[in-house]
Amino acid sequence: MTHPLIQSIQTRRTTQLFDATRPIDDSQIEALVSVATTAPTSFNLQNWRFIAVRTQPEKERLRALAWDQVKVTEAAVTFIVCGQLADAGVMAARLAPSVEQGFMPAAMVAGWEGAARSLYADQPQRQRDEAVRSATFGAGTLIQAAHALGLGSAPMIGFDAEAVAGAFDLAADEIPVLLLAVGHPAPGNWPQKPRRPLTDVLTLR
């Protein structure tokens, strides 16, 4: 496949070494998150939040809760990617723009809301699973957007989730799913590590 998007995906690699002298500005951060929010979510819940930790004192505070990983402070920004517990109560507000733009009939909203309620109400594990799925979709899209702009990224699960939630004022329905360092790569990063052969991971039925 030679499509530029496919080539971008195939050439992405995880960045472990960042150039701490090269920041990215807030407009770039906003652009990255804007792209990330085009990722899919169940019922268009958009149940995520991206906390962009980009000042040095805040990055140092986060690093202390993230196993002292150097890339937290050396990257231009480290995102705390949060998933929000799935809640049918937000459906009307989340679907209103689709109705206003005229492609979703207003009568459909109640049906979607009812379906979401039957799926998630009194189902804490399912609510949590959806939060993790949505945050992961958003983070994955942000990773590819960063690469397309010539930036490197590194997702991290090595952190104290409870401490991060407290230190960065997460709401009770928010889960810090992963940290995502983004910035300009420094020399010395490894190439993309080889992947398992398709015969190991693909089943055709």
Backbone hydrogen bonds, N-H to C=O, Kabsch-Sander energy under -0.5 kcal/mol:
donor,donor_aa,acceptor,acceptor_aa,energy
7,Q,3,H,-2.6
8,S,4,P,-2.3
9,I,5,L,-2.3
10,Q,6,I,-2.6
11,T,7,Q,-1.5
12,R,8,S,-0.7
12,R,9,I,-0.8
15,T,153,S,-2.8
16,Q,14,T,-0.6
18,F,16,Q,-0.5
19,D,184,H,-3.2
20,A,18,F,-1.0
22,R,19,D,-1.7
28,Q,25,D,-0.7
29,I,25,D,-1.8
30,E,26,D,-2.7
31,A,27,S,-2.0
32,L,28,Q,-2.4
33,V,29,I,-2.3
34,S,30,E,-2.3
35,V,31,A,-2.0
36,A,32,L,-2.4
37,T,33,V,-2.0
38,T,35,V,-2.0
39,A,36,A,-1.7
44,N,41,T,-2.0
45,L,42,S,-2.1
48,W,46,Q,-1.9
49,R,82,C,-2.0
51,I,49,R,-0.5
51,I,80,I,-2.3
52,A,50,F,-0.7
53,V,51,I,-1.0
53,V,78,T,-2.0
54,R,52,A,-0.9
59,K,55,T,-2.6
60,E,56,Q,-2.5
61,R,57,P,-1.9
62,L,58,E,-2.2
63,R,59,K,-2.9
64,A,60,E,-1.7
65,L,61,R,-0.5
65,L,62,L,-1.4
66,A,63,R,-1.6
68,D,63,R,-1.7
69,Q,66,A,-1.6
72,V,69,Q,-1.5
73,T,70,V,-1.3
74,E,70,V,-2.0
75,A,71,K,-2.0
77,V,182,V,-2.1
78,T,53,V,-2.3
79,F,77,V,-0.5
79,F,180,L,-3.0
80,I,51,I,-2.4
81,V,79,F,-0.8
81,V,178,L,-2.6
82,C,49,R,-3.2
82,C,80,I,-0.7
83,G,175,I,-2.4
84,Q,47,N,-2.2
85,L,173,D,-2.8
86,A,127,Q,-1.1
90,V,87,D,-1.6
91,M,88,A,-1.7
94,R,90,V,-2.3
95,L,91,M,-2.4
96,A,92,A,-1.2
98,S,95,L,-0.7
99,V,95,L,-1.8
100,E,96,A,-2.9
101,Q,97,P,-1.9
102,G,99,V,-1.2
103,F,98,S,-1.1
104,M,98,S,-1.3
108,M,105,P,-1.9
109,V,106,A,-1.2
110,A,106,A,-0.5
111,G,107,A,-0.6
112,W,108,M,-2.2
113,E,109,V,-2.8
114,G,110,A,-2.4
115,A,111,G,-2.2
116,A,112,W,-2.6
117,R,113,E,-2.3
118,S,114,G,-2.4
119,L,115,A,-1.5
120,Y,116,A,-2.5
121,A,117,R,-2.4
123,Q,120,Y,-2.0
127,Q,123,Q,-2.5
128,R,124,P,-2.3
129,D,125,Q,-2.8
130,E,126,R,-2.1
131,A,127,Q,-1.7
132,V,128,R,-2.4
133,R,129,D,-2.6
134,S,130,E,-2.7
135,A,131,A,-2.2
136,T,132,V,-2.2
137,F,133,R,-2.6
138,G,134,S,-2.5
139,A,135,A,-2.6
140,G,136,T,-2.7
141,T,137,F,-2.1
142,L,138,G,-2.1
143,I,139,A,-2.5
144,Q,140,G,-1.8
145,A,141,T,-2.2
146,A,142,L,-2.6
147,H,143,I,-2.0
148,A,144,Q,-2.2
149,L,145,A,-1.2
149,L,146,A,-0.5
150,G,147,H,-1.9
151,L,146,A,-2.8
152,G,183,G,-3.4
153,S,13,R,-0.5
154,A,181,A,-2.1
156,M,179,L,-3.1
159,F,157,I,-1.6
160,D,65,L,-2.8
161,A,159,F,-1.1
164,V,160,D,-2.7
165,A,161,A,-2.5
166,G,162,E,-1.8
167,A,163,A,-2.9
168,F,164,V,-2.2
169,D,166,G,-1.0
170,L,165,A,-2.5
174,E,171,A,-1.9
175,I,83,G,-2.8
177,V,81,V,-1.7
177,V,175,I,-1.3
178,L,81,V,-1.3
179,L,156,M,-2.6
180,L,79,F,-2.3
181,A,154,A,-2.4
182,V,77,V,-3.0
183,G,152,G,-2.0
184,H,22,R,-0.6
186,A,17,L,-2.6
189,N,186,A,-0.8
200,D,197,P,-1.9
201,V,197,P,-0.7
201,V,198,L,-0.8
202,L,198,L,-2.8
205,R,203,T,-0.5
